[in-house]
């Protein structure tokens, strides 16, 4: 009976973990290749290139491709490296999330490239395991609250 009770509690938690309120914040690409920064530049720091999904409670969404710095459990988007920011909206669609977005900022552009990229529609799958994982463009993303402030600033600056 005790096992059944814990299973029921776990199921309830999983069902409520990714409703709209819990989706907000930054989600980092899971398979980033981290490399050490030379010690004379920043001891004990690693950097990697990857994607960040950023959701806000008001339904706004940002996809940020950038260089991310990591020191211990601190994460921050690099301010001096190239980045690409896509902005749009998100909404719940059954057990998934629908996003609509377009390119709004790119620090390195191809000659003649239109900054206002085409509108893209995509679906984000939620995998309810520990940790909860979002699947977007065949890549896995996990929640990383330490990136909330940095991702919100990057998304806001790209307006």
Secondary structure as GFF3:
##gff-version 3
##sequence-region A 1 159
A	DSSP	alpha_helix	2	17	.	.	.	ID=ss1
A	DSSP	alpha_helix	20	23	.	.	.	ID=ss2
A	DSSP	beta_strand	25	29	.	.	.	ID=ss3
A	DSSP	beta_strand	35	36	.	.	.	ID=ss4
A	DSSP	alpha_helix	39	42	.	.	.	ID=ss5
A	DSSP	beta_strand	46	55	.	.	.	ID=ss6
A	DSSP	beta_strand	60	71	.	.	.	ID=ss7
A	DSSP	beta_strand	74	77	.	.	.	ID=ss8
A	DSSP	beta_strand	84	93	.	.	.	ID=ss9
A	DSSP	beta_strand	96	106	.	.	.	ID=ss10
A	DSSP	beta_strand	120	127	.	.	.	ID=ss11
A	DSSP	beta_strand	133	136	.	.	.	ID=ss12
A	DSSP	beta_strand	139	143	.	.	.	ID=ss13
A	DSSP	three_ten_helix	145	147	.	.	.	ID=ss14
A	DSSP	alpha_helix	148	157	.	.	.	ID=ss15
###
